[in-house]
Amino acid sequence: MISLAVITAFLTTIITLFFNFLSNAWKDLGKEAKDAYATSVQNFVEEVKKDFADKLARRKMKEPDDFKGSPDEVRAWCQRMTLFFQSNNISKEWERIEMALGKIKGGKDNQAQQWADTQIRKFLLFQKEWKETDGELDTSTLTNKPLFETWEQMTDEMAQFFISIETQMHAIDKLTKLKQGNWLLEDFWSEFVT
C-alpha cells in the first residue's frame, strides 16, 4: 500500500513542476491571485490526505478478542491475530508477539493468564537485554534468548501447550470415570486406550 508520505511527496512534486512551468505567468500574477492559487492547492492536498486517511482507517481491522486458553479456539484465534497484523501493517515479529501476549488472559483455572505471564516475564528480560545491545540482530550472545523467533513459532507453541493441557485434563477425567461394568474386556480396553 502507498503511504500518505509518498502521496504527499508526489503531489508536492507535481504542484512544484506545475508552478515552475508557469513561472513566467506566476510572476505576472498579483499577490491576491497567488494567495488564492496557493490556498486552493493547499486545500486540494489536504482533501487528498483526508480521503486517503479515511480509506486507510476503514481498511484497518479491529483487534480480535482476548484468548482465554480454549483448545478449540487457539488456532482460530492465532489466525485472526495474523489477519489483524496483516491488515494493520504490523510486520515486526516482536511487535506481533508482544501484542499477542497482552491479549492472552484468564481461562480455565487461569491457565491462559499464567502461561502469558510467564512468557511476558521472559520477554521483558530479553527485551531489556536486547535494547542494551542497541538492538543488534544477533541474539546468540544474549543471556536471555527471545521466546520465539517468529509469530508462527509462538502460534505453534500455543497450540502445543493449550491443546496438550486440555487433552491431558480430558484424558484424566475420562480415566477417573471409566468402569468396566458389563463391557467385554476388548471393548473396555479399546475405550481405555482411546
N, C-alpha and C positions, 0 to 999 in steps of 0.2 A: 504494500500500500504506500502511496506517495504521502510524505509527511507535510504538515502545514508549513514548515520552514521552507521546503522545496518549492511549494506552490507560491509562497510569498516572494521568494527569490526570483522565480520565473516571472511573476507579474511585475516585479520591480525592474527587471531587465527589459522586458517588453516596453514598459512605460518610459524608461530611460532612453531606449532606442527611438521610440516614437518622438519624444521631445528633442532628441539630438537631430533627428531627421528634419524636424520642423523648426530648427533653431533660428533660422532667419525670420520665419513668421512669428516665432515666440518673442524675439527681440522687439518686434513691432507692436506687440500687444501691450496694453496698459496694465498697471498694477491690479486693477479690479478684475480684468479679464483673466490674468494669470492666476490670481487668487481663486477665481471661480473654477478654472480648469483644475487647479491643484486640489481644491475641495472635492470636486466631482470624482477625480481619480482616487483620492483617499477614501471616499465613500464606497467606490466600486471595490477597492481592495478589502475594506472592512466587511462588505457584504459577501464577498467570496470566502473570506476567512470564517465568517459566521456560518455560512452554508456548509462549508467543509467540516467545521466543528460540530454542527448539528448532525450531519450524516455520520460522523465518527462516533458521536455519543449514542446514536441509535444502534450502531453496529455492536457496541460493547455488550458483553453478556454479563448478567448478574452472577455474583458468586454463588456456587452451589451451597446447599445446606451443610451444616456440620456433619461429620461422620461420627457415628456413635458405636462403632465396633461390630455391627451386624455382619456376619459372614456372608449373608445373602446379598448385601449391598456393597461390599468392599470393591469389587471390580467395577460395578456401575458407577460408584462414587468417584473412583480414580479416573474413569473415562470422562465423567462430567467435569472434573477438575482439569483434565488435559484439554478438553474443548474450551473451557474458560480461559486457560493460559493462552491458547492459540488465538482466540477471538479478541483477547485484550493485549496481544503482543508482549506477553511475559515469556521471554525466551531463556533467561539465565537460569540454569539448573538450580542453583542455591536459592534463588528467589522463589522458585516454584516449591522447593522443599520447605522453605521457611513458611511460606503462606499456607501450604497444606498442613503442616504440623500444627499451626494455630487453629485449624478447623476440625481437629480431632478432639472430641470432648465426650465426657460421660460414658455411657454404655452400661451394659450389664455388669454389675459389681464394680463399676467404674474402670473396667479393664482398658477401654479405649483411652481414657484420660491418663491412666498410669503409663501406658505404652508411649503416648505422646510426650508426657512429662519427662520420661527417661530419655527419649530421643532429643527433646529440646535442650535438656541439660548438656548432653553430649555435643549438640550443635553449637550451643553458646560457647563451650570451651574451645571447640575447633575454630569458630568464627573469631574469637578473641585472639587466639594464637596466629591465625591466618592474617588478620589485619596488622598484627605486629610485624609481619614479614612484608608489608606493603603489597599484599595481595599477589604474591608470587604464585604462578600457576603450578609449580612443582610442590605438591603436598607431601611427597615421600619423606621429607626431612622433619615434618611436624610430629610432635609428641601426640597431639590429639588429631587423629585422622578424621576426614569427613565421614559422616554417617553413611551417606550414599553418594556415589559419584554422579548419578543421574536421577531424574524424576522416575524413569522407568524402573530403576533398581529399587527405589523406595516403594513403588506400587507392588513389585514382586515380593518385597519383604513384608508389606502389609498383608497381602493375600496369604502368604505363608503363615504369618503369625495369627491373624484373626480367623482364618478358616481352620487352621490346626487346633487352636484353643477350643473353638466351638465343636469341632468334630470330636475332640477328646472328651469334652464335657458330655456330649450326646452319647458317646460310647459308654462312659462310666454310668450314666443314668440308665441306659439300656441294660447294662450288666446287672445293676442292682435290682432291676425289676424282672429279670429273666428267671423263669422257673420251668422245669421240665414238665411237670404236671402229667397229662396223658399223652404227650408227644412221644413219637418213636425217637430213639437215640439219634438216628441220622437227621431227622427234622430238627431236633434240638441243637445238634452240633452245627448244622447249616445256619440256623438263626444266630447261634453264638459267635461264629466266625465272621458274620456279616455285621 
